[in-house]
């Protein structure tokens, strides 16, 4: 399922939420969806027994930290949570590399491209906050 198809399945209430305008949140949420299938495939390999839960925790942390940061009034708190999300993205990349033995190269490339895009968006959000960007919908890495 590609991004557009998946976005059509997202509950209407979430799509109406101001937080949904954050492109990094949208892409990270899509990555969570994809990671579920990837984790299922990887869990069939006994060498990856411990990697799979770590992958799912890390990718889930990305969306959770973005959501937590978005809800913060303090610029310093927003930056901190967006930095946590960035750390979770990088951790997710590491766990994906560990699971690479169960993924075809095109799938791994796709996941890394998405995760790198989320990283770029988070870095832009952090820079914007550090420069004193205004608070509210539309200020977070929209495209």
N, C-alpha and C positions, 0 to 999 in steps of 0.2 A: 504494500500500500504506500503510495507516494505521499508527500506532504499535503498536497491539496486534497486528496481523497481522505486522508486522516483528519484534516482540519474540519471537514464536513461532518465528521462523527463526534466532534467535541460538543458536549452539552451546550445548548443555547445560553443557559444562565452564565456559564463560564465565559463564553464568547462575548457576552454583554458586560462582563466585569471590566472595570478600567485597567486592572492588572494585565488582562489579556492583550492589551495594546503593546506590551513589552515584547519585542521580537525575540529577544534572548529567552524569555519565558516560553514563548510558543515553540521555538526550536528545541529547547531543552525538554519540553513536555513530549514532543515528537520523539526525541531520543529515548525517553523513558519507555514509550510504546515499543520502539524498535528493540531496545535492550531486553524487553520481556521475551521476545522470540529468540533473540541471540542467546540469552541465558538458558532457555530451555534446551537449545541445541548443545550448548557447552556443558550443561549438567549431565549429559549422557557420557561424557568423558571422565573417567574416575580421577584423572590427573588434575581436574579443575574443580574438585569438590569444594574447596575453600575459596576459589576465585569468584564463583558465580554469586554468592551472597554479597561479597565485597563490591562487585560490579553494580549490583542492583542498589546497594546502599549509597554508593558514590553517585550514581546518576540521579537517584531520588533526592540526594542532597542538593543537587544543582537547582532544581525547581523549588525545593523547600527554602533554600537560602535566598533566592531571588524574591520569592513571595514574602519572606520575613523582612528583607531589606526594603521592599516596596512599601510596607506598612509603617515604616519608621519615620517619624517626623524629623529627628536629628540627622543632619547631613553626615556626621561622623558615624552614626549607627548604620545608615544606608551603605556607606562606603565599606564598613566592616563586613556586613552581610554579603555585599556583592563580591568582596574579596574572598569570603568563604566559598561562595558559589564558584568563583574562578579556581580555587583550590580543588573543589570537587570535580570540576571539569577535567583538570589535569590528572587527578586520581583516576577518573573514569577512563581516560586515554590509556593509562598504565594497565588497568585491569583488562581493557580490550586487547592490548598487546599480548597479555598473558593468555587470553582466550583465542588468539589468532589461529592457533592450530585447528580450531573447529570452524573457522569462517573462511569463505572463499575470499580471495584478494579484493575483488570488486566490492564486496560487502564491507570488509574492513576499511577500504578507502572511503566509502560512502560515510561510514560512522565517524571516521577521523575528520573528514571534511565538515560534517555537521558540528562536531565538537569544537573544531578550530574556529568555525563561524561564531559559535556561542562565546568562545573565549574573546574573539575580537569585539563582539558586541558588549560583553561585560567590561572589557578594558575601556571602551568608549564611555560606558555609563560611569565608571569609576572616575575617569578623567573629567567628565562633565560635572560630577558632584564635587570634585576637588576644585574646579574652577568656579564653583558657586552657582551651578545651574539651578534653575527654578524648580520648585517641587510641584509635582502633580502629573497627571496622565500626559503622555506624549513626550516626556523628558527622558525616557528610558530607552535608548537604543532602538528607536523605531526606524523603519526603513521607508 
